[in-house]
Amino acid sequence: MSLLSMASVAGAIACYGPSPARRIRQAAQGRTTRAVRTVLIAAGLVALAVLFRHALVLISFAIAVLVGLRIWRDTAALRKQRREEASIAAIVHTISTELRVGADPATALAHAAEQERESGIAAAFASAARATRSGAQPGAQLHAMAQHYPALAPIARYWMIAEEHGVALAPLLEQSHRQLRARLERTRSTNAALQGPKATAIILSLLPLVGMLLGSAMGVNVPSVLLGNALGNLLLLIGVSLLSAGAWWSNKIIQGATP
């Protein structure tokens, strides 16, 4: 084969392309791919718009729920602490009375724990009674339990002083009982004095809801205004944030005034 013939064959091979049917299939596949890509992009943009629009509502709801849970948790913890202090005061009074009539510490602890068995704090005194019967010092046991029940710290301290220095335990426990009762009385009087500020805080927190009800009574579709467009969602977020901040701050002030 001559050099010219070889060059002609090579040029023909280089210029050879896919068949017309194959080109049609490739073009159709390309159009389908572009159409699918366009649909996916459009769906993504719509989803982002919907999510952003509803994100403000979800954030508003989350803020209200989180602040409400925080206030509820703080209030529940404070009430639990007051119940524990009342139970400890009753238990200490029982122990000091038992010691006054000549009972040994283990018996006094067991009787006091049995008297307040419905209280969670009674488990600490029952554990101290078992430790005393086994030869251990109840003061150390109560001191360890004071990490979970802070109101136990003074009783544990008095008990350890009596163990280390041989001081009579009953007068020390009576002094602790008087201190606990005085603290509980101060708490009751403070709570009574704070009823007015608490009512004021609740009324102020409900004022936005009253405004929404008045708007509805005047013919305004309040849910549609707040949930129907982005501006309404933004106003809802701002309102819920301010209302939640006010409720949280009011609760913090009231709890700070409680001894």
Legacy VTK file of the C-alpha trace (Angstrom):
# vtk DataFile Version 3.0
C-alpha trace
ASCII
DATASET POLYDATA
POINTS 259 float
0.000 0.000 0.000
1.371 3.392 -0.973
1.934 6.197 1.482
-0.916 8.194 -0.080
-3.358 5.321 0.383
-2.374 4.896 4.039
-2.908 8.604 4.700
-6.338 8.452 3.051
-7.407 5.523 5.258
-6.149 7.267 8.405
-8.069 10.431 7.503
-11.243 8.464 6.893
-10.920 6.744 10.279
-10.289 10.058 12.020
-13.341 11.626 10.403
-15.592 8.690 11.225
-18.276 9.537 13.815
-21.177 7.775 15.495
-24.110 6.642 13.471
-27.135 8.972 13.109
-29.248 6.761 15.404
-26.596 6.890 18.093
-26.323 10.667 17.774
-30.095 10.958 18.187
-29.993 8.784 21.326
-27.133 10.824 22.802
-28.962 14.078 22.111
-32.124 12.744 23.722
-30.168 11.567 26.768
-28.498 14.983 27.036
-31.842 16.758 26.919
-33.230 14.367 29.559
-30.219 14.947 31.827
-30.522 18.715 31.486
-34.257 18.537 32.162
-33.725 16.397 35.278
-30.984 18.749 36.491
-33.240 21.754 35.947
-36.115 20.109 37.825
-33.832 19.170 40.732
-32.410 22.683 40.974
-35.882 24.219 40.893
-37.132 21.762 43.537
-34.127 22.562 45.722
-34.746 26.293 45.453
-38.414 25.831 46.306
-37.503 23.613 49.270
-35.001 26.186 50.540
-37.585 28.935 50.240
-40.178 26.859 52.097
-37.691 25.833 54.771
-36.491 29.401 55.289
-40.041 30.628 55.491
-40.972 28.000 58.067
-37.590 28.140 59.808
-38.548 31.389 61.544
-41.728 29.778 62.860
-39.810 26.725 64.047
-37.184 28.893 65.724
-39.918 30.885 67.472
-41.526 27.681 68.703
-38.155 26.311 69.858
-37.336 29.496 71.795
-40.703 29.451 73.571
-40.378 25.756 74.453
-36.779 26.031 75.686
-37.461 29.068 77.865
-40.634 27.477 79.231
-38.764 24.273 80.087
-35.974 26.258 81.750
-38.428 28.190 83.929
-40.308 24.993 84.795
-37.070 23.175 85.670
-35.819 26.009 87.896
-39.169 26.238 89.667
-39.324 22.461 90.165
-35.761 22.398 91.529
-36.564 25.187 93.988
-39.701 23.397 95.185
-37.754 20.153 95.574
-35.137 21.951 97.647
-37.823 23.396 99.920
-39.405 19.959 100.404
-36.012 18.472 101.245
-35.319 21.225 103.771
-38.697 20.626 105.429
-38.021 16.868 105.577
-34.531 17.421 106.996
-35.928 19.759 109.651
-38.458 17.107 110.712
-35.813 14.355 110.713
-33.339 16.423 112.736
-36.045 17.222 115.272
-36.828 13.504 115.622
-33.142 12.586 116.017
-32.503 15.241 118.668
-35.623 14.173 120.579
-34.565 10.507 120.427
-31.082 11.364 121.660
-32.515 13.435 124.497
-34.432 10.432 125.833
-31.346 8.210 125.694
-31.566 6.440 122.327
-28.330 5.505 120.592
-27.464 7.323 117.320
-28.206 4.304 115.105
-31.698 3.895 116.563
-32.380 7.621 116.358
-31.299 7.716 112.721
-33.404 4.668 111.842
-36.521 6.044 113.552
-36.124 9.414 111.859
-35.670 7.796 108.435
-38.749 5.630 109.013
-40.795 8.667 109.992
-39.964 10.468 106.725
-39.722 7.357 104.524
-41.794 8.966 101.752
-39.107 11.612 101.313
-36.044 10.923 99.197
-33.803 12.451 101.858
-34.758 9.650 104.280
-32.495 7.275 102.346
-29.446 9.262 103.474
-30.348 8.870 107.151
-31.221 5.182 106.696
-27.800 4.660 105.107
-26.163 6.503 108.022
-28.061 4.264 110.476
-26.759 1.125 108.743
-23.227 2.545 108.724
-23.468 3.282 112.456
-24.587 -0.274 113.236
-21.626 -1.631 111.260
-19.210 0.459 113.312
-18.675 3.375 110.904
-19.075 7.037 111.749
-22.423 8.464 110.559
-20.947 11.949 110.208
-18.778 10.901 107.275
-21.742 9.136 105.670
-23.928 12.239 105.991
-21.091 14.412 104.684
-20.858 12.238 101.562
-24.632 12.446 101.038
-24.479 16.247 101.415
-23.045 16.399 97.895
-26.493 15.356 96.622
-28.509 17.126 99.343
-26.832 20.466 100.202
-29.180 21.055 103.138
-27.499 18.098 104.877
-24.154 19.889 105.093
-24.770 21.654 108.464
-26.088 18.454 110.078
-23.095 16.473 108.814
-20.742 19.170 110.096
-22.334 19.207 113.558
-22.253 15.421 113.693
-18.560 15.295 112.772
-17.760 17.955 115.407
-19.535 15.872 118.039
-17.630 12.755 116.953
-14.221 14.440 116.914
-14.482 16.527 120.085
-16.908 14.524 122.199
-19.495 17.308 122.294
-23.101 16.395 123.070
-24.874 15.904 119.756
-28.464 16.688 120.766
-27.913 20.443 121.453
-26.075 20.829 118.135
-28.895 19.161 116.232
-31.453 21.307 118.041
-29.535 24.387 116.950
-29.513 23.095 113.367
-33.258 22.439 113.596
-33.896 26.015 114.731
-31.832 27.341 111.830
-33.732 25.213 109.330
-37.104 26.268 110.742
-36.077 29.929 110.606
-34.996 29.522 106.986
-38.288 27.856 106.083
-40.237 30.651 107.776
-38.268 33.282 105.849
-38.973 31.399 102.636
-42.705 31.298 103.356
-42.869 35.002 104.178
-40.816 35.897 101.101
-43.031 33.770 98.855
-46.099 35.489 100.283
-44.554 38.901 99.599
-43.647 37.870 96.038
-47.176 36.868 95.051
-47.844 40.375 93.732
-44.719 40.553 91.527
-45.391 37.022 90.267
-48.945 37.961 89.274
-47.651 41.110 87.556
-45.089 39.097 85.581
-47.765 36.635 84.467
-50.122 39.430 83.391
-47.369 41.171 81.412
-46.499 37.885 79.711
-50.125 37.416 78.664
-50.580 40.926 77.248
-49.394 39.978 73.723
-51.966 37.175 73.658
-54.639 39.650 74.740
-53.586 41.925 71.881
-53.889 39.051 69.425
-57.374 38.250 70.715
-58.395 41.896 70.353
-57.074 41.898 66.802
-59.077 38.781 66.014
-62.178 40.412 67.502
-61.646 43.365 65.145
-61.597 41.043 62.135
-57.848 40.601 61.688
-56.724 37.101 60.777
-53.812 37.015 63.220
-52.560 33.491 62.377
-52.531 34.366 58.681
-50.604 37.583 59.346
-47.969 35.865 61.489
-47.680 32.600 59.554
-48.652 33.534 56.007
-45.563 35.464 54.873
-41.914 36.043 55.680
-42.500 39.439 57.306
-45.112 37.934 59.622
-42.723 35.103 60.493
-40.033 37.642 61.342
-42.422 39.617 63.540
-43.437 36.381 65.259
-39.794 35.541 65.952
-39.090 39.002 67.378
-42.214 38.944 69.539
-41.603 35.453 70.905
-37.949 36.279 71.606
-38.821 39.432 73.549
-41.634 37.709 75.428
-39.416 34.745 76.332
-36.578 37.014 77.444
-38.963 38.981 79.654
-40.424 35.832 81.228
-36.975 34.360 81.860
-35.638 37.575 83.382
-38.706 38.005 85.605
-38.326 34.435 86.850
-34.639 35.023 87.558
-35.384 38.179 89.569
-38.085 36.419 91.598
-35.883 33.422 92.322
-33.010 35.724 93.260
-35.235 37.346 95.886
-36.111 33.949 97.387
-33.769 32.931 100.244
LINES 1 260
259 0 1 2 3 4 5 6 7 8 9 10 11 12 13 14 15 16 17 18 19 20 21 22 23 24 25 26 27 28 29 30 31 32 33 34 35 36 37 38 39 40 41 42 43 44 45 46 47 48 49 50 51 52 53 54 55 56 57 58 59 60 61 62 63 64 65 66 67 68 69 70 71 72 73 74 75 76 77 78 79 80 81 82 83 84 85 86 87 88 89 90 91 92 93 94 95 96 97 98 99 100 101 102 103 104 105 106 107 108 109 110 111 112 113 114 115 116 117 118 119 120 121 122 123 124 125 126 127 128 129 130 131 132 133 134 135 136 137 138 139 140 141 142 143 144 145 146 147 148 149 150 151 152 153 154 155 156 157 158 159 160 161 162 163 164 165 166 167 168 169 170 171 172 173 174 175 176 177 178 179 180 181 182 183 184 185 186 187 188 189 190 191 192 193 194 195 196 197 198 199 200 201 202 203 204 205 206 207 208 209 210 211 212 213 214 215 216 217 218 219 220 221 222 223 224 225 226 227 228 229 230 231 232 233 234 235 236 237 238 239 240 241 242 243 244 245 246 247 248 249 250 251 252 253 254 255 256 257 258
